Amino acid sequence: MKYLAGLLGIALCLVPTAHAAEAASAAAAPREIVLVRHGHYDKDPAIDEAIGPPLSSLGVAQAYLAGARLRGEGGTFDALWVSPMQRARDTAAAIGAELPAQGFRIDAELAECTPPTHYAQVMAETDPAHAAACKARLDRVFARHFAATAGMPRRELLVCHGNVIRYLVTRALGVDGMAWLEMSVGHASITRIRVQPDGRYKVIAVGDVGHIPAVLRSGASGDAAHRLVLPPLQLAPTDAADRRR
């Protein structure tokens, strides 16, 4: 009887341990969101505004540099999302070449838009209804992507746009959402936000362009206007004997 009682005691001790392990696996875990702005592009009014123009040569180079940076840091993500606009999709394609076996999914709500701002000139050029709809859409993006996760830590990559990224940063900081224009993020820059298990936010970096040489930077306030132009190929001189061969 003492032997059976001992076994029963061991079994009873194991039950709460199993419950504790199950609770731990379902507990909140941190989530890291990495946001990459698209690379440089040339505006073209002839192209459908909803899709927008593709990357320029400079933008392609910037996007590959961003991809190489992410690959060098480990490059593993649990989800990769991209805006439906062409410049963002081109950027994602270049980044994806550096992150094999990981595919992007389109999130239509990551498309560029202009949320409300304190700048009167910007608001004078923006339909108030469109600005309000943009804010509502980006608030949904924030609610969907910027929450602690259950179980294991999670990393997500979002390739999108300058206005989108800046507004989401204001939400993470808990500051006035209309102050997003007080920030500037360059083309193919990297912004990192960590969501703690308790739901608090840590903004790790905003508009990081350390992976892009200074002569190739564009899109942020103060950046010079750069273009990437390949020089013509200079052929080595040949003599008459070489030409006869």
N, C-alpha and C positions, 0 to 999 in steps of 0.2 A: 504493500500500500504506500509506503514511503517513496518507493521508486516511481509509482504512478503519479503521486502528488508532485514530485519533482518535475516530471515531464510536463504536467499540466501548468506548473508555474513558469517553465521555460516558454511554453506556447503562449501564455498570457503576456509574457514580456515581449514576445516577438510581434504581437498584433499592433501595439502602438508604434513600434519601430517601422513596420511596413506602412502604416498610415502616415507617419512623418515623412518617409521617403516619397510617398505619393504626393503629399502636400508640397514638398520641396520642388518636385518636378513641375507642378502646376503654378508655382509661385512666379511673381513678376520678375522679369529679367531686363537688363538694359538693351536699348536699341540704338544703333548708330546710323544716322542718316548722312550720306555724303551727296552733296548737290554740286553738279558741274554745270557751269554756264556754257552754252554753245560757243563755237569758235567764230571768228570774224566772217562777215558776209558783206556783199555789196548790195545796197538797196536797189530794187527794180520795181517800179510802180506798175509795170506790165504784168507782173506775176500775181496770181490770186493771193490776196492778203492773208487769207486763212491758212495758206500753206507756206507762203514766203519763199524767198530765194535760197539757193543752196550755199554751202560754204565757199569762200574764196580760197585760193591757194594758201594764203596765210592762215585762214581758219582751219584748213585741213592739217597743216603743220602743227598748229596749236593743239588740235584735238588729239593727234598722235602723241604729243608730249604729255598731255594729261593722262592718256591711257598708259603710257610707260611709267608715269609716276605712280598710278594706282597699282599697276602690276608689281612694281618694286616694293610696294608696301604690303604685299600679300595678295591683293587683287581678288579676294574671294568674297562674294556677296550672296546673300540669301534671296535677293530679288533685285532686278534691274528694270527701271522704268524710264520712259522717254516721252517727251512731248510729241504730238503728231506733226509739228511744223518741220519743214525740210531741213533747216539749219541745225535743229536739235537731232534729227534722225541721222544726218551726216556725221555729226559729232559722235553719236552713239556707235555708228558703224566703225569709226576710227578707233574709239576706245575698245569696242568689242574685239577688234583684231588683236589687241594686246591682252584680252581676257578670254582665252579660248574656252569653249564648252559652256559659255554662259550667254544666254539670250535675253534681249530686251523685250519688254512688253510695252505697248503704247498705252499711256494714260491721257485721255483727251483733256482732262482737267488741268494738266500741266502746261497747256498752251499759253503763250504770252498774252497778257492783258494789262490794263492800267487800273489798279485799285485807287480809291480816293486818297488824295494827298493835300497837304496844306498849301502847296504851290498854286497860286491863283491862275497863272498862265497855263499850267498843265491842265487844270480842271476846266478852263475856258475852252480848251481844245478837245475835251473828252465829254462824251454823252454821259450825264449823271446816271442814267439807267444802266449803261454799260459798266461804269465804274462800280456801281452797287452789285451788279451781277458778278463782276470779277472778284470782288471781296468775298461774296458768298461762296463762290467756287473755290477760292484759295483757302477759305476757312474749312471747307470740306476736305481738301487735300491735307491740311494740317491735322484735322481730327483722324483721318485715315492712316497717315504715315507716321505721325509724331506722337505715338503712344507707347508706353512700355509693353513689352511682349511677355508671353507666358512661356515657361520652360527655359530653353536655352537662349543666350544672347543672340541678337540678330543684327545684321548689317544690310542696309539697302542703299542703292545708288539711284539717284534721280538726275537725269540730264534734261535741263530745261532752260529757263530764261532769267534775265537780270531782274525784271520787276517781280517775278514769281519768287525768286530766291530772297530778295530783300524783304518782301512782305513776310515771308515765312520766318525770317530771322527776327523781325519785330515781334511776331507771335511767341517765338521761343524765349525772347528776352522779357516778355511781359510788358513792353512799352507801348506807346501810342502807335497804333497800326498805320496812322497817316504820316508817320515820320520815315517811311521806308526810303524816300528820296534823299535822306541825309547820308545814305551809304552808297558806295559805288563798287561794283564787282566787275572785273575785267573778263574778256573773252577767255573761255576754257579755264577759268579760275575754279578753285575747289573750296567749298564751304562745308564745314563739319559741325553737326549738332548731335549731342548725346542725350538720350532720354533715360534718366535714372529709373531704377525699379519702382521708386515711390512716385514717379510721374514728374519729378523736377527736370528742368532742362539745363544743359551745360553747352554753351556755344564755344566750341574748341577753336574754330578758325572761320574767318569770313573773307572770301575773295583771295585766297592764297594763290599766288602766281609764281612761286619759287621754282617751279619746273619749267618756266618759259624764260628764255634769255630776254634781256631788256629790249633788244632791238626787234623782238617779235611780239611784244606786248601791245595790246589794244583794248579798247572798249571801256576802260575805267577812266574816271575823271583825271585829267592831266596827262593821259597817254598821248604820245604823238601819233599822227596818222601814218601808219606803216603799210607798205604793200610788199608782197613777196614776188619778186620777178626773177625768173631764172635767166642768167646771162647766156648769150649765144655761145655755142660750142666753138672753141678756138682750135682749129686743126693744126697739127704740127707741120712745119714746112717740110717739103720733100724735094729731093734733087731729081734730075732727069733719069739717073740710074734707077732710083726707087720707082719712078713712074713706069719704067719699062718692065718691071717685075710682075 
